Amino acid sequence: MESLEKLIFMLCGVALTAVCWGSYGAVLHEGQARLGGSFKPLICVGFAYFVVAILIPGAILASQGKLWEGWNFSGIGWSGAAGVFGTLGALGIVLAFSAGSSASKPWIVMPLVFGTAPIIITVISMTTKGLWGQANPLYFAGLILIVAGAVTVLFFAPRAKPHAAADHGKTASAVEKPADSSEAKPTAD
């Protein structure tokens, strides 16, 4: 029974991560759009990291009397490296969204990120744990399917059609330019 409880706890953690990381790109892209397409969203992400990753666990550990126990340089080094990789990953997503390409959309960028990330973690984990000899050929087939899925997303993702400005007799810049408030507007008197 204990192993079933542990499995359920693990699956809840996976579900939480999948929902949060699955939402991350779309929410970050929306924040970037509302903040003028800048790096300002990354500052907001950093602040959220501070609250969620430092203040909350710090308070929990302090309440348990464990805040100052068990620290060591090896654990701090590996955990700090993970934080750097996570933060650089967030920067990479901001850069991808800022590229100005028709592919710089969350429904293209995030599947590419999450399609290629399993390959990276597989290479790192299997190398550091010495597991290459134990991998089943179907495991490698699954990794190939992940790469094929990421490439398929890149080439066949929906893209916005170019503005049909010629249909309206206006240039694209005129279509996107906000109306001048000083222009006379017809009134319905």
LOVEXTI-191268 format. One record per residue: residue number from 1; x, y, z of N, C-alpha, C, O in turn. Coordinates in pm, whole numbers, plus 32768, in hexadecimal, padded with zeros to 4 digits. Each point is the difference from the previous one (the first is absolute). Layout:
  pos    nx    ny    nz   cax   cay   caz    cx    cy    cz    ox    oy    oz
  NUM     X     Y     Z     X     Y     Z     X     Y     Z     X     Y     Z
...
//
This chain:
  pos    nx    ny    nz   cax   cay   caz    cx    cy    cz    ox    oy    oz
    1  8052  7F88  8000  7FAE  8078  8000  8056  807D  8000  7FDE  8064  7FC0
    2  8092  7F96  8088  8056  8075  8007  8037  8023  7F76  800C  8076  7FDF
    3  8016  7F25  7FCE  8035  801C  7F7C  7F96  8040  7FA6  8022  8053  7FAC
    4  7F5F  7F88  8063  7F95  8040  7FB4  7FF2  8092  8027  7FED  8055  7FAA
    5  801D  7FC8  80D7  7FFA  808B  802E  8074  8052  7FC9  7FEF  8073  7FD8
    6  8087  7F51  8026  8074  8045  7FC8  7FF0  8018  7F6B  8024  806A  7FCD
    7  7FA5  7F33  7FEC  7FE7  8010  7F71  7F9C  806F  7FE6  8014  8052  7FA7
    8  7F81  7FB3  80A6  7F9B  8069  7FF1  803D  8089  801E  7FE6  8060  7FB8
    9  806C  7FA8  80B1  8043  807E  8022  805A  802C  7F8D  8003  8076  7FDC
   10  8048  7F2B  7FEA  8059  801E  7F90  7FAF  8030  7F88  8025  8061  7FBF
   11  7F6D  7F5B  8022  7FAD  8027  7F8E  7FC0  808A  8015  7FEE  804B  7FA0
   12  7FEF  7FD6  80DB  7FCC  8086  801D  806C  8069  7FE6  7FE2  806B  7FCA
   13  8099  7F78  805B  806F  805C  7FE4  8016  8010  7F6A  8017  806F  7FD0
   14  7FE1  7F22  7FE6  800E  8006  7F6E  7F8F  8053  7FC5  8017  8053  7FA8
   15  7F6E  7F97  8087  7F8D  804B  7FCB  800F  8095  801E  7FE4  8053  7FA9
   16  8047  7FD0  80CF  8014  808C  8023  8067  8040  7FA3  7FEC  806D  7FCC
   17  8083  7F4D  801F  806A  8034  7FA9  7FCE  800C  7F71  8019  8065  7FBF
   18  7FA2  7F35  8010  7FCF  8004  7F76  7FA0  8075  7FEB  8008  8045  7F9A
   19  7F9D  7FD1  80C4  7FA2  806F  7FF4  8049  8086  8007  7FE7  8059  7FAF
   20  8074  7FB4  80B2  8047  8080  8010  805F  801B  7F8D  7FFE  806D  7FC8
   21  8055  7F32  8015  805F  8015  7F92  7FB7  8005  7F7A  802D  8045  7FA4
   22  7F65  7F73  8051  7FB1  8008  7F86  7FBE  8088  7FEF  7FEB  802E  7F90
   23  7FF5  8013  80DE  7FC5  8086  7FFD  806A  806D  7FF3  7FE2  806F  7FD4
   24  8098  7F73  8053  806B  8062  800B  8014  8052  7F81  8000  807B  8005
   25  8010  7F43  7F8A  801D  8048  7F84  7F90  805D  7FD7  8019  8073  7FDB
   26  7F6C  7F5D  802A  7F8F  8054  7FD8  7FF0  8078  805D  7FE6  806F  7FD2
   27  802A  7F7A  80AF  7FF2  806C  8062  8073  8064  7FF2  7FEB  8079  8005
   28  8090  7F54  7FEA  8073  8058  7FED  7FF4  8052  7F80  8020  8077  7FFF
   29  7FB0  7F4A  7F96  7FEF  8047  7F81  7F99  8070  800E  8012  806D  7FCB
   30  7F82  7F77  807D  7F99  8066  8017  8038  8073  8053  7FE6  8075  7FE2
   31  8067  7F6B  8086  8040  8068  8051  805F  8053  7FAE  8006  807B  8010
   32  8046  7F43  7F99  805E  8048  7FAA  7FB4  805F  7FA3  802C  8071  7FEA
   33  7F65  7F61  7FDF  7FB0  8056  7FA8  7FC9  8079  804B  7FFE  806F  7FCB
   34  7FD6  7F7C  80B0  7FC5  806D  804E  8068  8060  8038  7FE0  8070  8027
   35  809F  7F63  7FDE  806C  8056  8031  8055  8037  7F8D  806F  8030  8016
   36  7F5E  7FC8  7F71  8045  803B  7F8F  806B  7FAB  7FC1  805C  8035  7FC2
   37  7F9D  7F46  804C  805D  7FA7  7FBF  808E  800A  8032  805E  7FE3  7FB6
   38  7FB5  8044  80C4  8085  8017  8036  802D  7F8D  8059  7FC1  7F96  8003
   39  80AB  8081  8046  8033  7FA0  8060  7FC2  8013  808A  8026  7FBB  805F
   40  7F7C  80A1  7FAD  7FC0  801A  8081  7FBC  7F83  803A  8003  7FED  807A
   41  7FC1  7FBD  7F33  7FC2  7F88  8039  8065  7FA7  8049  7FDC  7FBC  8061
   42  80A1  8044  7F71  8065  7FAE  8043  801B  8033  808E  801B  7FB1  805A
   43  7FDE  80D1  7FBA  800D  8039  8086  7F8C  7FD1  8058  8014  7FDD  8074
   44  7F75  8021  7F53  7F8A  7FD0  804A  800F  7F6B  8021  7FDD  7FD6  806E
   45  8057  7FDC  7F33  8018  7F72  8019  8065  7FF0  8072  7FEE  7FAB  8058
   46  807B  80A6  7FA7  8064  7FFA  806A  7FC5  8020  8088  8022  7FC0  8063
   47  7F88  80A2  7FA2  7FBE  8022  807F  7FA9  7F8C  802E  7FFE  7FDF  8077
   48  7FB9  7FE4  7F2B  7FAC  7F8D  8024  8055  7F8D  8033  7FDB  7FBB  805F
   49  8099  802E  7F5F  805D  7F9A  8031  8029  801D  8090  8004  7FA7  8054
   50  8019  80D8  7FC7  802A  8026  8087  7F94  7FDD  8066  801D  7FC6  8068
   51  7F66  805E  7F79  7F93  7FE6  805E  7FE7  7F6A  800E  7FF8  7FCB  806F
   52  7FFB  7FF0  7F20  7FD9  7F73  8003  8074  7FA5  8028  7FEC  7F9C  8045
   53  808E  8087  7F91  8070  7FA5  8017  8057  8025  8078  8052  7FAF  802A
   54  7F9D  80C7  800E  8053  8026  8074  7FA9  801B  807A  8014  7FC2  8069
   55  7F8D  8099  7F8B  7FB2  8026  8076  7FA8  7F8D  8034  7FFF  7FE5  8078
   56  7FB8  7FD8  7F2F  7FA4  7F97  802D  804C  7F88  803A  7FE2  7FD7  8070
   57  8080  7FED  7F46  8047  7F8F  803D  8051  802A  807B  8010  7FB3  805E
   58  8024  80C8  7FA0  804A  8031  8075  7FA7  8004  807B  8029  7FD7  806D
   59  7F5D  805A  7F81  7FA2  8006  8070  7FDA  7F74  8030  7FF6  7FE8  8078
   60  7FF5  7FBA  7F2A  7FDC  7F77  8025  8073  7FBF  804D  7FEA  7FC5  806A
   61  8090  8046  7F60  8074  7FC4  8044  8019  8041  8088  8022  7FBB  8060
   62  7FCD  80C9  7FA8  8013  8045  8080  7F99  7FD0  8066  8021  7FED  8075
   63  7F62  7FFF  7F60  7F99  7FD2  805D  801A  7F73  8032  7FD3  7FDA  806C
   64  8077  7FD7  7F45  8023  7F77  8027  8087  7FFB  804A  802A  7F95  802C
   65  8018  80DF  7FE0  8082  8004  8041  8070  7FC3  7FAC  8068  7FDA  8036
   66  7F84  801E  7F45  8061  7FBF  7FA8  8045  8061  7F9F  8048  7FD4  7FA6
   67  7FA3  80AD  806A  8035  8061  7FA0  8097  7FFC  7FF6  8037  8010  7F92
   68  800F  7FDB  80DC  8091  8009  7FFF  8044  7F77  8003  807A  7FF8  800F
   69  7F3A  7F9D  7FE2  8039  7F78  8005  801F  7FCC  7F73  7FBA  8020  7FA0
   70  80AF  7F90  8055  8019  7FB2  7F87  803C  8049  7F89  8009  7FC5  7F94
   71  801E  80B6  807B  803B  8048  7F90  808E  7FCD  7FE7  804A  7FE8  805F
   72  7FDC  8006  7F21  808A  7FDA  7FDE  8021  803A  7F77  7FA7  801F  7FB1
   73  80D9  7FF0  8034  802B  8043  7F85  7FD6  7FB3  7F82  7FDC  803D  7F9C
   74  802A  7F40  8069  7FDA  7FB0  7F8B  7F6C  8014  7FDE  7FDD  8018  7F8C
   75  7FCE  7FDD  80D8  7F70  8013  7FEA  7FDF  808D  7FD4  7FAC  8015  7FA8
   76  8098  804D  8095  7FEA  808C  7FDA  802D  8017  7F70  7FBC  8045  7FB4
   77  80B7  7F80  8027  8034  8011  7F77  7FA2  7FC6  7F97  7FDF  8043  7F9E
   78  7FF6  7F3F  8077  7FA5  7FC2  7FA0  7F79  8048  7FFB  7FC9  8016  7F94
   79  8003  800E  80DE  7F7E  8044  8005  8009  808C  7FC5  7FA5  802E  7FBB
   80  80CA  8017  8060  8016  8084  7FC3  800B  7FF7  7F69  7FCB  8055  7FB8
   81  807A  7F42  8017  800A  7FED  7F6F  7F75  7FE8  7FC4  7FE1  8033  7F94
   82  7FCC  7F81  80B2  7F78  7FE8  7FD0  7FB4  8085  7FF7  7FB6  8017  7FA0
   83  805C  803F  80C3  7FBF  8084  7FFD  8030  8054  7F8C  7FB1  8045  7FC0
   84  80D2  7FB5  8023  8036  804A  7F8E  7FC6  7FCB  7F7F  7FD6  804D  7FAA
   85  8026  7F2D  8046  7FC7  7FC6  7F87  7F6C  8026  7FF1  7FD3  8020  7F93
   86  7FE3  7FDB  80DC  7F72  8026  7FF9  7FED  8090  7FD8  7FA9  8020  7FAE
   87  80A8  8038  808A  7FF6  808E  7FE1  802D  801D  7F70  7FC1  804F  7FBA
   88  80AB  7F71  801B  802C  8011  7F75  7F98  7FC9  7F9F  7FEE  8034  7F92
   89  7FCD  7F61  8098  7F94  7FCB  7FAE  7F8F  8065  7FF0  7FC9  8011  7F93
   90  8014  8033  80DA  7F9A  8069  7FF8  802F  8071  7FA5  7FB2  8035  7FB2
   91  80CE  7FEF  8057  8038  8065  7FA7  7FF8  7FD2  7F6F  7FDD  804E  7FA7
   92  8042  7F33  8041  7FF7  7FCA  7F78  7F74  8008  7FC7  7FEF  801D  7F89
   93  7FAD  7FCA  80C9  7F76  8009  7FD1  7FDD  8091  7FE0  7FBF  801C  7F9B
   94  806B  8042  80BB  7FE8  808E  7FE4  8044  8028  7F7D  7FC5  8047  7FAF
   95  80B6  7F8A  803C  8046  801E  7F82  7FB7  7FC4  7F88  7FF3  8040  7F98
   96  7FDD  7F45  8077  7FB7  7FC0  7F92  7F80  804C  7FDD  7FE0  8013  7F8B
   97  7FD9  801A  80DC  7F87  804E  7FE8  8020  8088  7FC5  7FAD  803A  7FB8
   98  80C9  7FFB  8064  8027  8085  7FD1  803D  7FFF  7F74  801E  806B  7FCA
   99  7FF6  7F21  7FFC  8048  7FF5  7F80  7FB8  8044  7F8D  803F  8025  7F9D
  100  7F3E  7FEC  806D  7FB5  8042  7F96  7FDF  7FA4  7F8B  7FC9  802E  7F9B
  101  8056  7F53  8071  7FE2  7F9F  7F97  7F6D  7FD8  8008  7FC0  800F  8068
  102  800C  7FBD  7F29  7F77  7FCD  8004  7FF8  7F85  805A  7F93  7FD8  8029
  103  80DF  7FEB  7FF5  8004  7F8C  8058  8014  8027  8092  8009  7FA8  8056
  104  7FFE  80DA  7FCA  8018  802E  8089  7F80  8005  8052  7FE5  8062  8044
  105  7FCF  7F35  7FB6  7F81  7FF8  8047  8004  7F8C  8063  8046  7F9E  7FE8
  106  7F70  806B  8086  8007  7F97  8066  7FD8  7F77  7FCC  8036  7F9B  802F
  107  7F6D  805E  7F73  7FD4  7F7E  7FCE  8068  7FC0  7FA4  7FF0  7F8D  7FD7
  108  807A  80BC  8009  8070  7FC6  7FB4  807A  7FF2  805A  803F  7F97  8004
  109  7FE3  80D3  8045  8079  8001  8053  7FF9  7F95  806D  805F  7FB4  8012
  110  7F32  8045  8037  7FFA  7FA8  8074  8004  7F6B  7FD9  8045  7FB4  8044
  111  7F75  801F  7F53  8012  7F73  7FDA  808F  7FE0  7FD5  8031  7F92  8018
  112  8012  80D0  7FAA  808C  7FE9  7FDC  8056  7FF4  807D  8058  7FAA  8008
  113  7F8F  80AD  805B  804B  7FFA  807D  7FE6  7F7B  8047  805E  7FBA  8026
  114  7F23  8025  7FEB  7FDE  7F88  804B  8012  7F80  7FAF  8000  7F93  8038
  115  8010  807A  7F44  8020  7F8D  7FAD  8094  7FE0  8000  8026  7F8C  7FF5
  116  802D  80DA  8017  8090  7FE8  7FFE  803B  7FF1  808C  8067  7FBE  8010
  117  7F5B  807B  8055  8033  7FF6  8089  800E  7F6F  8030  8062  7FE0  8043
  118  7F40  7FC5  7F9D  8012  7F75  802E  807D  7FBE  7FC7  803C  7FAA  803F
  119  7FEC  807F  7F4A  807A  7FC8  7FC6  8079  802D  8052  8059  7FB0  801E
  120  7FAA  80D0  8005  806F  8036  804E  8007  7FBB  8088  806B  7FD4  802A
  121  7F24  8023  801B  8001  7FC3  8086  8023  7F6C  7FF7  803F  7FCB  805B
  122  7F9A  7FF4  7F3A  8022  7F73  7FEF  8096  7FEE  7FF1  803B  7FA9  8040
  123  8002  80A8  7F6C  8091  7FF5  7FEC  804B  801D  8082  805B  7FB6  8025
  124  7F7E  80B4  8021  8044  8023  807E  7FEB  7F93  806A  8060  7FD1  803D
  125  7F23  8009  7FD8  7FE1  7F9F  806A  803B  7F77  7FE4  803A  7FC1  8059
  126  7FB8  800F  7F2C  8033  7F7B  7FE2  8098  7FFC  8001  803B  7F99  801D
  127  8003  80D7  7FC2  8093  8006  8004  8031  8004  8091  805B  7FB5  8024
  128  7F69  80A2  802F  802F  800C  808B  7FE0  7F84  8053  8047  7FE2  8060
  129  7F50  7FD4  7F7C  7FDA  7F88  804B  8033  7F80  7FBE  7FEC  7F93  8036
  130  8055  8077  7F54  8036  7F8B  7FBB  7F95  7F9D  7FD3  8011  7F88  8011
  131  7F82  80AA  7FB6  7F90  7FA9  7FDD  7FF3  7FE0  7F6B  7FA0  7FBE  7FD8
  132  80BC  806E  7FD5  7FF1  7FED  7F70  7FF1  7F6C  7FDB  7FB1  7FDF  7FA8
  133  8098  7FCA  8099  7FFA  7F71  7FE1  7F7D  7FBE  8027  7FE2  7F94  7FD0
  134  7FD1  80AB  8086  7F82  7FC4  802F  7F86  8030  7FB2  7F91  7FD1  8019
  135  8082  808B  7F8A  7F8C  8039  7FB9  7FCA  7F9E  7F98  804D  7FC4  7FB4
  136  7F32  802D  804B  7FB8  7FAB  7FA2  7FF6  8048  7F79  7FF3  807B  7FFF
  137  8012  7F3E  7F90  7FF1  8043  7F7F  7F7D  8050  7FF4  7FFC  8066  7FBA
  138  7F9A  7F6E  8089  7F83  804B  7FFB  800E  8088  8046  7FBC  8060  7FDD
  139  809D  7FA6  8086  801C  8080  8042  803A  8063  7F9B  7FD6  8073  7FF9
  140  808A  7F5E  7FB9  803B  8056  7F99  7F9B  8022  7F93  8002  806F  7FCA
  141  7FA5  7F34  8016  7F96  801C  7F9F  7FA6  8071  8033  7FD5  8056  7FB3
  142  800F  7FA8  80D0  7FAF  806C  803B  8046  8086  7FF5  7FC0  8065  7FE5
  143  80C3  7F9D  8032  804B  807D  7FF2  7FFD  8032  7F70  7FF5  8079  7FE8
  144  8016  7F2D  7FB9  7FF9  8027  7F73  7F76  8039  7FE0  7FF6  8062  7FB6
  145  7FA1  7F64  8082  7F79  8034  7FEB  7FF1  808D  803A  7FBB  8054  7FC8
  146  8087  7FC5  80AA  7FFC  8087  803B  803F  8065  7FA1  7FC8  806B  7FE9
  147  80AB  7F74  7FDF  8043  805A  7FA1  7FA9  8013  7F84  7FF0  8070  7FCF
  148  7FD7  7F23  7FFE  7FA9  800A  7F8A  7F87  8058  801E  7FD5  804D  7FAA
  149  7FF5  7FA8  80CE  7F8E  8055  8026  8027  8093  8004  7FB4  8054  7FD1
  150  80C0  7FCB  8067  802E  808B  8007  8014  8039  7F75  7FDA  8072  7FE5
  151  8062  7F41  7FC1  8016  802E  7F76  7F7B  8013  7FB9  7FEE  8060  7FB6
  152  7FB5  7F45  8060  7F7B  800B  7FC3  7FB9  807E  802F  7FC1  8046  7FAF
  153  8048  7FD8  80D1  7FC3  807B  8035  803C  807A  7FBC  7FB7  805C  7FD9
  154  80CD  7FA6  8018  8042  8073  7FC3  7FCF  8018  7F71  7FE4  8071  7FDA
  155  8011  7F25  7FD8  7FDE  8010  7F73  7F6A  800E  7FE4  7FDA  803A  7F9B
  156  7FD2  7F92  80BC  7F71  7FFE  7FE2  7FAA  804F  8064  7F86  7FF2  7FFF
  157  80B7  805F  8055  7FB4  8050  8061  7FB0  806B  7FB9  802A  8032  7F98
  158  7F61  7FF2  80A0  7FB1  806B  7FC3  8049  8086  800B  803A  8020  8068
  159  7FC0  802B  7F2E  803F  8084  7FFE  7F99  8065  7FCF  7FAC  7FE0  7FAC
  160  805C  8098  8089  7FA5  806A  7FD4  801D  8021  7F6E  8073  8003  7FD6
  161  7F23  8014  7FE0  8011  8026  7F73  802C  8091  7FF9  7FDC  8051  8056
  162  8074  7FD1  7F44  8029  808D  7FF1  7F85  8059  7FF0  7F99  7FD5  7FCD
  163  8075  80A7  8061  7F91  805F  7FF5  7FDC  8012  7F6D  8057  8010  7FAB
  164  7F2B  7FED  8039  7FD0  8017  7F78  7FE4  8095  7FEF  7F8F  8029  7FE6
  165  80DA  8026  802A  7FF1  8092  7FFD  7FD4  8030  7F76  7FB6  8061  7FF5
  166  8076  7F5A  7FA3  7FDD  802B  7F79  7F69  7FF7  7FE9  7FC9  804B  7FB0
  167  7FF5  7F58  8096  7F6F  7FF1  7FF0  7FB5  807B  8030  7F91  801B  7FD2
  168  80A9  802F  8088  7FBD  8074  8039  8039  8083  7FCB  7FD5  806C  8028
  169  808D  7F8A  7F7D  803C  8079  7FC7  8059  804A  8063  8019  8077  7FEE
  170  8018  7F45  807B  8055  8040  8063  8082  7FB2  8009  8005  7F8A  7FDC
  171  8062  80B7  8054  807C  7FB8  8019  7FF6  7FBD  8087  7FAD  8024  8053
  172  80A9  7F7A  7FC2  7FFD  7FB7  807F  8019  805E  8075  7FC4  7FF0  806A
  173  8094  8072  7F85  801B  805B  8070  7F87  8057  801E  7FE8  8023  8074
  174  7FCD  8000  7F26  7F88  8050  8018  7F95  7FAE  8047  7FB5  8035  8051
  175  8045  7F4A  7F8F  7F9D  7FAB  8040  8020  7FF1  8094  7FA6  8003  8054
  176  80DB  7FEC  7FCE  8026  7FE9  808A  800A  807F  8052  7FFF  7FFA  807B
  177  800B  807A  7F42  8012  807E  8048  7F7E  8025  8047  7F95  7FFC  7FC2
  178  8072  8029  80BD  7F85  8028  8046  7FCA  8083  7FC6  804B  8056  7FD3
  179  7F33  7FB5  8031  7FC0  8079  7FCB  802A  807A  8051  800B  7FFA  807A
  180  800C  8073  7F41  8025  807E  8041  7F84  803B  8040  7F98  800D  7FBF
  181  8072  8015  80BF  7F8B  8034  8048  7FD5  8088  7FCE  7F91  802D  801E
  182  80C7  8018  7F95  7FDB  8084  7FD0  7FAF  7FFB  7F7E  7FCC  8066  7FD2
  183  802A  7F21  7FF1  7FB2  7FF4  7F86  7F6B  8013  8021  7FCE  7FD7  8069
  184  7FED  8069  7F38  7F71  8014  8014  7FB9  7F79  7FF3  801A  7FB4  7FA3
  185  7F8E  8031  80BA  7FB6  7F83  7FFE  7F6E  8022  7FE8  7FC9  805C  803C
  186  7FF7  7F55  7F6A  7F71  801B  7FE9  7FAE  7FE4  807C  801D  7FA3  804B
  187  7F7F  80AE  7FC8  7FA8  7FEB  8074  7F74  7FE2  7FCE  7FD9  802A  7F93
  188  7FDE  7F8F  80BC  7F76  7FDF  7FDE  7FA5  805A  8052  7FD4  7FDB  806D
  189  800F  809C  7F60  7FAB  805C  804A  7F71  7FEE  7FDB  7FAA  8045  8035
//
